[in-house]
Amino acid sequence: MDNNDIAVGLDIGTTKIVAMVGRKDAYGKMEILGTGRAKSLGVHRGVVNNITQTIQSIQQSVDEAESVSGEKIGSVVVGIAGQHIRSLHHSDYITRSNSDKVIDENDIERLINQVYKLVMLPGEEIIHVLPQDFKVDGQAEIKTPIGMYGGRLEANFHVVVGQVSSIRNIGRCIKSAGLELGSITLEPLASADAVLSQEEKEAGVALIDIGGGTTDLAIFKDGIIRHTSVISFGGNVITEDIKEGCSIIEKQAELLKTKFGSAWPGENKENEIVSIPGLRGREPKEITLKNLSKIIHARVIEIVEQVFLEIKNYGHEESKKKLIAGIVLTGGGAQLKHIKQLVEYITGMDTRIGYPNEHLASNSDSELSSPLYATVVGLLMKGLKENERSYRKIEDLEQETNKESRSASQEPKKTIFEKWGEKFRDFLDNAE
């Protein structure tokens, strides 16, 4: 089998590191060949804080994925998140020397490159520059200005910024694990690809990805990413609260949360009790499910209110910015019982749980369609898209070569993300 058909997504999370190997089947769906999962030991709130442990966890997950799939893993598509990520809005313009020529991709690229040169705070690096809408000679709300005439090209941008050291540490872990960094993408964008439909992105939707260490938010409207944010706590703080509140160890607290936990205290009756084995000869502990759900409820409210504040900051109450499709919850935290009802109660917005099963082949393991795997499925999708693009480029080049005269301008254009990927790899190499 041609190994070029295969892509690998690598999700470096706070609680788990997942490697997923897959390819497209005859129907354009993703056939998962193998998945490897390891406990994440060197990552705190989305940021690598122990290089050695992170490398070991990456190698463990990759080894497992290799043995299940029977494929050698080389290049991986990696997600980036963490509390150091922030986003800002920026407007910029260029004046074109010849307004009699139509606007082309080179003009847009020039404008984007200008934004990349923005001076950031010390130790920060621009990760993504995402154009929102354009203005040509004062004419506003243009989605694609290519092919239009004009002297002044202006655009509003969504700029995603991260800490140089955090980004570099991820690159170093990938290299040290014997892998090649194929490309890197913002994790909320990967999760959005996996669980949101195009209709939802057009209508307006907020994706909330509740991970172990962070909760990621991505807001789409008119098919364009409008707002991203990373909130620096997730499911792990709920586990921590249960551990403290019930005086039990972390492993038991995590099990209690996933098996018996509920975000809605009214669900449980006073007499519902779960017994937990005591430590080394000590008496077992009895915990009422009502108390357990009260602890969970308090922390989930805090997380949801933080996210809702970000949605309000985006301005969802304005008629132009209205999120008609409401909220989609995904990530491991979305598996908590009754969380959908609680989010609807706090925000007053329609809510659903996002499963990444729409893009998976029908014979896929049902476990993989869990919200837990949304990010890694999105990263794998990105890898497969990049493979297709490379094929098309090779075909275009072959066709061009067959022609006698081939001008340099006819070479296939690279997308903004590919150019950014190359710049980013150069940046990592130079940082060594």
C-alpha positions, 0 to 999 in steps of 0.5 A, spaced: 500 500 500 502 507 498 504 510 504 503 517 501 495 515 502 496 515 510 496 521 515 497 521 522 494 526 527 498 527 534 494 530 540 498 533 545 493 534 551 494 535 558 491 528 560 492 524 554 497 524 548 493 520 542 496 518 535 491 516 530 493 513 523 488 513 518 487 514 510 481 516 506 476 510 503 473 509 497 467 514 499 471 519 502 470 517 509 476 516 514 478 509 515 482 509 522 488 504 521 490 505 528 490 509 535 495 509 540 494 513 547 498 514 553 497 518 559 500 525 558 505 526 564 509 532 562 504 537 560 500 542 564 494 546 562 496 545 555 503 547 556 509 542 556 513 543 563 517 536 562 520 535 556 523 528 557 516 525 560 512 528 554 517 525 549 516 518 553 508 519 552 509 521 545 513 515 543 509 510 547 502 513 543 506 513 537 509 506 538 502 503 540 499 506 533 504 503 529 503 496 532 496 496 531 496 499 524 502 496 521 505 502 519 511 506 520 510 513 522 514 519 520 510 525 519 505 528 524 500 533 524 500 536 531 495 541 535 497 547 539 493 549 545 494 552 552 493 558 556 499 562 553 494 562 546 491 569 545 487 572 540 486 579 537 483 583 532 487 587 527 486 591 521 491 593 515 492 595 508 496 596 502 496 601 497 497 597 490 502 601 485 497 599 479 490 599 480 489 597 473 491 590 474 486 586 478 487 584 485 490 577 485 493 572 491 500 575 491 496 582 493 493 578 499 499 574 501 503 581 501 497 584 506 498 577 510 505 578 511 505 585 513 501 583 519 506 577 521 511 583 522 507 586 527 511 587 533 508 582 539 509 582 546 516 580 548 517 572 547 510 572 543 510 569 536 504 570 531 501 563 530 495 564 525 493 570 521 486 569 518 483 574 514 476 575 516 473 580 510 476 585 505 475 592 503 477 595 496 477 602 495 472 603 501 467 598 499 466 594 505 464 586 507 468 583 501 469 576 502 474 574 496 477 580 493 481 576 487 479 579 480 477 586 483 480 592 481 482 597 486 488 601 489 487 600 496 486 593 499 484 593 506 482 587 511 480 585 518 484 579 521 483 574 526 490 574 529 492 568 534 498 569 538 502 564 542 509 564 547 515 562 543 518 558 548 511 553 549 511 553 541 518 551 541 518 546 546 512 542 542 517 542 536 523 539 540 519 534 543 516 532 536 523 532 533 526 528 539 521 523 539 524 521 532 518 524 528 517 530 523 513 536 524 508 535 518 504 541 520 501 545 526 494 547 527 490 551 533 486 545 537 480 549 537 480 549 529 481 542 529 476 540 533 471 545 529 473 541 523 471 534 526 464 536 529 461 542 526 457 542 519 458 548 514 451 550 515 453 551 523 459 555 521 455 559 516 449 560 521 453 562 527 456 557 532 460 557 539 464 550 539 466 549 546 472 544 547 472 542 554 479 538 555 483 536 561 487 542 562 484 547 558 477 549 555 478 552 548 473 556 544 472 557 537 466 562 534 464 561 527 459 566 523 458 566 516 463 560 515 469 564 518 472 564 524 471 570 528 473 569 535 478 564 539 480 563 546 483 558 551 481 558 558 486 555 563 482 550 566 478 544 564 476 537 567 482 536 571 480 542 576 473 538 577 477 532 579 481 536 583 475 538 587 472 531 588 479 529 591 479 535 596 472 535 597 471 527 599 478 526 601 480 521 596 486 519 591 486 522 584 485 516 581 478 514 585 476 522 584 477 521 576 473 514 576 467 517 581 467 523 576 466 519 570 462 513 572 457 517 577 458 524 576 453 529 574 453 536 573 445 537 575 445 536 583 437 535 583 438 528 579 440 525 585 436 523 591 439 523 598 440 516 599 444 514 593 451 512 596 457 510 593 462 506 597 470 507 596 475 502 598 479 505 604 487 506 603 491 500 606 486 497 611 482 503 612 475 503 613 471 504 606 469 511 605 461 512 603 460 518 599 453 521 597 452 522 589 448 528 591 454 531 594 458 529 588 454 532 583 454 539 588 462 539 587 461 538 580 456 543 579 459 548 582 466 548 578 462 546 571 458 553 572 465 556 573 468 554 567 461 555 563 461 562 565 468 564 563 466 561 556 460 565 556 463 571 558 468 570 552 462 569 547 459 576 550 465 579 549 465 577 541 458 580 541 453 575 540 447 579 542 448 584 536 443 581 530 449 581 525 453 577 530 447 572 533 449 565 533 443 561 530 446 554 531 448 556 539 453 552 542 456 545 540 460 541 546 466 537 545 472 534 548 472 529 554 469 534 559 463 534 554 461 526 556 459 529 563 452 527 565 447 533 564 452 538 562 448 539 556 442 541 560 446 546 565 450 549 559 443 551 556 440 553 563 446 558 564 447 561 557 440 560 554 443 558 548 441 551 544 446 546 545 448 539 542 454 534 544 459 534 538 461 527 536 466 526 530 463 520 527 460 524 521 467 523 518 469 516 520 468 510 516 462 506 518 466 500 520 470 504 525 470 503 532 465 506 536 469 508 541 473 513 536 466 517 535 467 519 542 467 527 543 474 525 547 477 524 540 474 530 536 481 534 536 485 528 534 480 526 528 480 534 526 488 533 526 488 527 522 483 530 517 488 536 516 493 531 514 489 527 509 487 534 506 494 536 506 496 529 502 491 531 497 493 538 496 500 535 495 498 530 490 494 535 486 501 539 486 505 533 483 499 532 478 499 540 476 507 540 475 507 534 471 502 537 466 506 543 466 512 539 465 509 536 459 508 543 456 514 546 452 513 553 455 512 554 462 512 560 466 514 561 473 508 564 475 504 558 473 507 554 478 501 551 483 500 556 489 501 554 496 495 556 501 496 561 506 496 555 511 502 551 507 506 558 507 505 559 514 507 551 516 514 552 512 515 559 516 514 555 522 518 549 521 524 554 519 523 558 525 523 551 529 530 549 525 533 556 527 531 556 534 535 550 535 
